[in-house]
Amino acid sequence: MELLLDTANIRLIREAVSTYPICGLTTNPSIVSKEKRKDFFPLMREIREILGRNKTLHVQVTRTDCEGILKEAEAIRKNIDEDVYIKTPVSREGLKAIGIMAKDGFNVTATAIYTTIQGELAAMAGAKYLALYYNRMLNLDIDADSVFRSTAQAIAMSGLDCKIVGASFKNIMQVTNVFADGAEAVTVPPELLDQAMANPSIAIAVDNFNKDWKTVYGDKDIAQL
């Protein structure tokens, strides 16, 4: 299981990395544009510095034609590092670019996947991660759980070295759903993780524990005994 952050906000990244068992981070043009920063590559290098080289960094291209995607991939790898994953939407041109990049030694994350066949083709082309959009599928009246399960089954049967990443979530239940459906990773906004940990039942349980403790030990904590 891998937990990835879905943000480009430096403050949120620092806070999340210090709190949660983060394995990496994903960005896309929409996420990056929210930060209103003109210095794209310095921002990406700052994120890499926070993550370290032992965590994955997934940076998405903006061009939609194969030639443009390849040029952006070269620029991304040159200006960040060779470990970066090139996020590429699985369109006809994107799939073509994924195959070329994989042969040239690029790390590739296939994204904007809504169907099993998209995932299968991207995996066969050489993508190492497949980002399937859970909530967006639901919004299109697509059976998201079925797509995740069938894609996971196809990858397992093929023996390809590829991981399914659940993306596009409305709530934590959807996150747990995709793990049950066979996803090996999820990419989640830090705010959604914080909401999950803000469950009032947790605070009530902790308060009850502390009340019981004080009946015997008063205001002394364990370190003071």
N, C-alpha and C positions, 0 to 999 in steps of 0.2 A: 504493500500500500504506500502510495506517495501523496503528500499534500503539497500542492503548489498554490502560490498566491496569484491572484488575478488583479494586478494593480501596477501603477507606475509612480505612486505617491511615496516619496522618500520617507516621510514621517511614519506613515502606516507600515511601510516595509520594515523599518527599524524596530518598531514596536512589536510587529507580528513575529519577526525572526527571533526576538528575545523571549517570546512567550510560547509559540506553537512549534511543533516538530516539522518545520518547513523543509521540503526537499528541493524546491526550485520556485521559479516565478514565470508567469506568462504575461505578455503584453499584446495589445493590438492597436491599430491606429486610433480607434475611438478612446481607448483608455489613456493613451499617451497624450492625445489632444486635450483631455480634461485638465492636465497639469499646466497648460498654457506656457510651456517652455519652448523657446526656439532652438535651444542647444540639444538636439536629439541625441547625438552620440555621447557627449559628456554625461547626459542623464543616464544612458544605458550603462556607461562605464561606472558611474556612481552606484547604480543598482548592483552591478557585478561585484564591486568592492564590498558592498554590504553582504551579499550572498556568499562570496568566496567561490573558488573554482570547484569545490566539491558539490555544489548545488547546480541544478540546470537552469539556464536562462533561455527563454523562448521569445524571439523577436519576430514580429510579423511584417511581411512585405506589403507594399502599397500598390505596386503595379499588378495588372491583371494579365498581361501578355507574357509568354514564356521568356522572351529575350529580356524584357524589363525585369522580370522576377530574378533572373540569373544575375543581372547587373547589380540589383539591390542586394542579393545574397552575398556577392563578392564584397560589396561595400560594408555590409554588416559584419562579416567575418574579419575583414581587414581592420575595421575601426573598433571592434570589441575584442574578440579572440576566436580561436579556432574551435573552442568548445561550444559556442553558441548554437542553439537550434533555430533553424530558419522556418518560421511558421508560414505555411502556404495553403491558401484555400484550395479545396479539391474541386476545381473546375476542369474543363478539358485542357486549357492552357496550363493551369496549375499542376495537373497530373503529369503533363509532359515535362515541366520544370522539375518536379519532384524526382522523376526517374533520372534526369541528367545530373542533378545535384547529388543524389545518392551514389551514382557511379563515380563522381568526382570527389567523394569523401566528405561531403557536407553532412552535418546532423540535420535531419528534417523532421518537423512536426506538421503533419497534415491537419488542417483545420476546416471549420465550416462544414462539418459532416452531418448530414441529416438522414442518410440511408446506409444500409448494410453494404450495398455495392460500392458506394464511395469509399467506405473504409477498407473493403477488400482490395480494391484497385490501388489505393494509396499504399497499403501494406506490401502488395506485390511490387510496387514501384520502388520501394525501399525506405519509406517513412518509418521512423523509430517510434513516434508517438502519433496516435490518432485522436484528435479532439472532437468528440461528439457533443452536439448541442442539445441537452436534455429539455430545458424549459421551452426553448424555441421550437422544438419538435411538437411539444404539447400544444403550443399556440397555433400550430399549423394542422392540428388534429391528427398528428402522427403518433403511433404507439411507441413512445420513446423507450420504454422498458424492453419491448420486443426487439427494437433495433439494437440496443446495447447487448442484449443476450445473444442475438444471432451473430452479431459482429464478433463478440468474444468467443463464441463457439467456432466461428470460421478461422479466427486467428490461432486458436488452440489446436485445431485440426491441421492447419497448414504447417505449424512448427516455425513460423516466421518470428524473428526477433523484433517484436513490436508491442507497444503497450497502449491500451485504451485509456484515454483521459476524459473523464466527465467534465463538461463545461456548461455554462449558462444555467444558473440555478436561481430559483426564487426563494427557496427555504432549505433548511438543513435536512428535512425529510427526503428531499430530492437527492441530496448528496449521499445519504445512506442507501437510497434506492439503487443508485448506479453501482455502488460497491457490491451490493447483493446481485446485481445483474452481470457482474464479471469485470467491471472496470478495475484497473490496477492503480489508477491515479485520479485525482480530481484537482481542478483549479478553481479556487474560491476567493471572492473578495474578502479582505480582512474584516469588514463590517459584519459579514454574515457569520464568521467565526465568533466574533464578539457577542453577537445576538444569541448564539447558541449557549455561550458560557454565562449569559446574563439571566439564565433561568431562575426565577424566584425560589423554586423548590430547593435549589442548591444552597442559597443563603439561609433558608429556614432550617435545613438539616444541620448546617454548620452552627447556627445559633443554638439549636437544641443540644448538640454535642458540648458546646462551651458551657451552657447552663448546668448540665450534668457534671462536668468537670469541676466547676466552681463549688458545687455542693460539698466536695471533699477537699480540694486543694486551694480554694479561695482564688485570689488574683494571681497566683504564681503559675507561670507556664512551665513546660517541661524543662527548658534550659535553666530555669531558676531553682529546680529541685536538687 
